[in-house]
Amino acid sequence: MSVLSGKNILLGVTAGIAAYKSAFLVRLLVKKGANVKVVMTPTSKEFVTPLTLSTLSRNEVYSSFTNEEDDNAQWNNHVELALWADLFIIAPATANTMSKMANGTCDNLLLAVYLSAKCPVYYAPAMDLDMYKHPSTSESFNKLNSFGNVQIPASTGELASGLVGQGRMAEPEEIISFVEADILNKLPLKGIEILITAGPTFEAIDPVRFIGNHSSGKMGFAIAETAASLGARVNLVSGPVNLSVSNSLINVVSVTSAKDMYVSVHQLFEKCNVAILAAAVADFTPSKVASQKIKKKADTLTLQLKKTKDILASLGKIKEDKILVGFALETENEIENAKTKLKKKNLDLIVLNSLNDKGAGFKTDTNKVTLITKDNKVIPFEVKSKKEVAKDIIQHLIKQLHV
């Protein structure tokens, strides 16, 4: 999955011959999973039609503050457009538009949106060789970059005038790759390895039956997706669940039993920076597993169970400088029991769930958690979606990692 997936992207199109490439750029952004809206300068419509760009983006194209053909039409609010965007890409960016951007000139809708933008702004210069080399263009570059805008360098090639040199707008594929790489390099968890466990474990009684629990794995998977979206490389060790991941930075290791999970977690623990154990691992497993299906011969069946290995405690003994996070599902004396588990297992953070809280627990899309740190700081949260809870947990860990 691209880091552009789900992003709201504004594409600004200005009046240069390279505007024809904007159609290909819109198409590629949509294929990456982005939501795309296009803002054009009035004269850019001489190079590429709004109909083409609206068809490819599946959204209305904006080029003026009002619809001059409809006296009753609402105005196009440049502030709303700017706030909608997660990213603003101006491609092509002509010398004229860049000069206006650099000096605060606001004489069309695109420039008004630019001056209102709070999101990252990328611009791809496109002009002829002599214009590209002119001192005023260099001054525009310097000003725009000093404002925090990101330049997508022009390439060298044959230009519209017939000259060969720098000034040719980067190809749409190059623009996509540049923006993706820039976003990834700025993500707060880039270079961080995170190990996460999720779901239940199934402890076999015989080839047909097992002991398990109601864990859906949704919390662990939400944490994995959130961490990966912020640049972390994630190893997700999951018990049997009906879930999947969409981010290529997540490596899923499927296991069944507590023993399987113990082995996989210990194999992956050494190279991780953070381990978050959200799985509901069985505390007990049958002492003996029948080789054949147990027949229903009597009214009762007695099973002898033995303790499983405590994965969290075993990692606490060897964690050194790694950050170790555990989960506690409690029904009484919640805070005190969680604090005891935190200290006993040598954790840096414990995430407390109480089955007494409405909206928390297994098989729900929401959760209500309290974070407890190793210095006994208690941080309660309200009921939220598990995706939002995952963000809270990861944001807390980012502060601990000082990234």
N, C-alpha and C positions, 0 to 999 in steps of 0.2 A: 504494500500500500504506500502510495506517495505521501509525503508530508503535506502536500497540497490538498489531499482528500478532505472534503468537508469545509474547506476554507472559502470565505467570501472574498472574491477577487474582483477588483475594479480594473478594467483595462482602459487606459487613456490612449486615444488614437489622434495623432496630429497630422497636419497636411504635408506629408512627404511621399515620394514615390514608393517608399518601403511600406506604406500603409496597406498594400495588398497582402503583405505577410501577416497582418493582424488577423485575417480570417483563419489562417492556419494556426496561429497562436491561440485563438479562442477555442478552436476544435481540440487542440492538444490539452488545454487547461480543463475542458469539460471531460475529456477522456481520463484525466488524472483524478476526477471526482470533485473538482472545484465547482462552486457556484459562481458564475461569471456575469457581471454586468459591464456594459461598454459605455464610456463617455467619449464623445467625439468633439473636436473643434468644428465649427461650421464649415470651414473650407476643406476639411479632411474628407467630407462627403463627395468631393470631386474625384477622389482616388479610390474609395471603396464605399459601397452603399450600406446604409443602415439596415436595409432589408437582409443583406447577406449576414451581417454580424448579429442581428436579432434572431435570425433563423438558427445560426450555429450556437449562440449562447442560450437560446430559449428564454430570453428576457428582452424587455423593451430596451432600445438604445436611446441614450440621452445626448442631445447636442445643443439644447437651448434651455433657458429658464422657463419658457412657456411654449405651449403649442399655438403658434401664430394662426393656425387654421381653425382653431376652436376657441371662441371667446369665453366659453364656460369651463375650459380645462383648468385643472389645478396646476400650480407652478411646480417645477422640478426642484425640490429642496436639496441644495448642494450639501447642507450640513448633514441631513439624513443619509445621503449617499456616502459621504465621507465616514460617518460613524458605522455604517453597515459593513464597511470593508475591513477585512483582516490584512489585506495587502493591496497596494496600488501599484500597478505596473504601467508605465507610460512608454509605449512602443508603437510606432517610432516617436522619438523625442527630437523635434527639429530645433535648429539653432534659434529660431524665433520664439518657440515655446519655452525653451530652456532659459533664454534671456529674461523672459517675463517671470518665470518661476523664481529665478535668482534675485530679481529686483522687486518682487511683490506686485507686479502688474496683474490686474484682474479684470480682463475684458471679455471673458467667455465662461461658460459653465465649467469646462474642464479645469481652468485655473482657479475658479472659486472652490471647486471640490478639493483641489490640491492644497490650497491655503487653509482648508478646514480639516485636512486629514490628520488623524492621530496615529494611524497605522504606519508600518514601514513602507517607504516609497522607493521603487526601483525605476530607473529610467534608462532607455536604450537609445543612445544618440544615433542619428541617421542624417547625413548631409554629404555634400561633395568635399573633395580633398582640401581645396583652398579654404572653404568655410570651416572645416574641421581644424585646420591649423591656425586660424585667425586668433590673435590674442584675446579678442572679446569672447570667443568660444571657450578658451582656456580659463578665462575669468569666471564664466558661467559654471564650468565644471567645478572649479575650486569652491565657489560659493555654495553650489548645490551639495557638494560632498560635506562641506563644513556644517550644513544644516542637518546632516544625518541621512541624507538620501544616498542610495546605493547605485553606483553607475554600473551598467552592464556594458563592458567595453565593446566598441565598434570593431569590426574585423576589417581586414585588408582584402581588397578585391576590385573587380571592375565596377565602376560607379555609373550613375545614369548619364553623366556627361561624356562617358567614354574613357575618362581617366582611370588609372589604376592606382589605388592607395587606400589609406585608412579613412573610414567614414561610413562604411557599409554597415547597416544595422545587423546585429547578430541574428542568426537564423532562429526561427521559433523553437526548434529543439535545443539550441544552445541557451536560449533565454530560460527555458524550463529547467534545464540542468543547472544553470547558474543560480537560479532562485532556490531550487531544492537544496543545493549544496550550501548556500549561504544560510538558509534557515537551519539546516542540520548542524552547521558549525557553531551556531549561536544558541542551540538548545542547552538548557542548564544541566542535563544529565548525560551529555555527550561524553563518551569514554568511560562511563560508569557501568559496571556489571551488577545486575540485580538477580538474585535467586528468589523465586516465589513458589510457594506450594498452594494448591487449591483443591477443592472438592473433598469427597469422602474417601475412605478406603473400604474395600470389601474383603472380609476375612472368611475364607472358605470353610464350610462345614463338611461338604462332600462335593462331588463334581457339579451339583445342581444348585445347592443352597449356600447362602453366605450370611454373615452378620455385617450390617452396615448402618448408615445413618442417613439423615435427610439433607445433608449438605448438597447444594446445587452447584457450588463452585463459582457462583456469580461474583462474589466479593473478590476472590483471588484473581479471577480473569479481568475484572475491572481495574484492579491495581496494576496488573501486567500491561494492559492497554494504555493506561495513563502514563506509566513509567516509560514505555516505548515511545509514546507520542512526544515525550520530552527528551528523546535521544538515547535513553538507556538501552543497553543490550540485555535482554531478559531471557533467562532460562526458567520456564514455567513447568514445574513438576506437578502433574494433575492426576488425581484419581479418576474413576469412571464418571464422566459427566457428558451432557449433551450440549456442549458449547464449542465454539471455534474462535480463532483469532484472525485478525485481518492485517496486522502489522508485521512486516518482514523482519523486524528486529526481535521478534518473539520466537524462541525455539521451544516447542512443546514436547515434553517428555511424558508419555502416558504410562501410568503404573496402575496396579490393582490393589495390592495389599500394603499394610503398614511396613512390612519387611522390604517390599519393592521400593517404597518411597524412601525409607531409611538409606538404602544402598545408593539410589540415584542422587539424593540430596548430598550425601557425603562425597560422592564423586565430583559434584559441581561446586561444592562449597569453597574449595581452596582458592579458586580464581575470582570469586565474587567480592564486591565491595560492601554489598548490603544483602541480607537475607530476610525475607518477610514470609513467615510461616503461617499462612491463612487456612491451611487444610484442616479438616476435622478428622484427624487420624484416630483410628480405633484404639482404645486403651487396652482392650483385651482381644485375644484371638484363640480359637480352639487349640487345645493341647495336641489333639490328634485330628487329622483330616481323613475322613473315610475315603477309601479308594473307589468305592461304588456308591450309588445313591442309597441313602438310608431308607429302608422300607418302613412303612407305617404299621408296625406290628403291635405296638402297645399304645396305651392312652397318654403316656408321658415319655419324654425324652430328656435325659440328663446329659448336659454338655459340661466338660471340664475346660475351663478357660485359663489362659496364662497371660501375664502382662506382655504388652508389646514394648519394644525399645522406645524410649522417650527421645524423639528426634531433636526436639527443641533443647532439652537439657544437654544432650550430647554435643550440640553445636556450641552451647554456652561455655563448655569446658575448653574448647579449642579456638574460640573466635578471635582472640588477640585484638587487632585494631579494627575488625569488621563491625559494622552496625547490624545488630540482631534484633528483629522485631517479632513478637509473638502475639497471639490472640487469646483472649479469655472469654469463654461463654459461661456466665454465672447466673444463678437463680436466687442467691441470698448472700448477704454480706459482700456485695459485688466489689466495691472499691478495695476493701481490706484483702479479700481473696486474690484480687488481681495484683495488688502490691506484693503480696507474699510470693506469687508465681514469678513476678518480675525479678525479685531479688534472688530467689532460689535457683532460677535458671540462668542468671547472669545476663539479663536482657538490657537493651538500651531503651526500648520502648515496648509498651504493651497496649494493645487495642482491646478495650473492654466492651463486650456486648452483654446486655442483660435480657433474658427472656421475659422479664417483667415489663419491658418497654414495648409499647405498641409500635409496630413497624420494623422491629429488629428480629433477627433470627434467620432460620433456614427458609429457602425457597421463596423469598420475597425479593422485590426489586428495590426495596428501601432498607435502610439500616440506621440505627442510632448508636453512636459509639462515644466512648470517652477515652482519650489518649492519656496515658500515665507514663511519665518519663522516669529515667533511672534516679533522678534527684527528687522523686515523689511529687512532681508538679502534675496536677490534675487538670486536663483540658476537655471540658464537655462540649458536645455538639448536639444540635437538634436533629430530628429525623430528616434524612436526605436520601436521594437516590444513591444506589451503591456506586455509581460513577462519580457523584459529587463527594461521597465519603472517600473514595480512592484518591481524589485530588487533594483532599485535606491531609490524608496520610502522607502522600508523596511530597506535598509542599512543606510539611513539617520536617521530613527527612532531608530535603534540599537545604534547609537551614542548618541541619546538623552536619551535612557534608561540606558546608561553606562553599558551594558552587554557584 
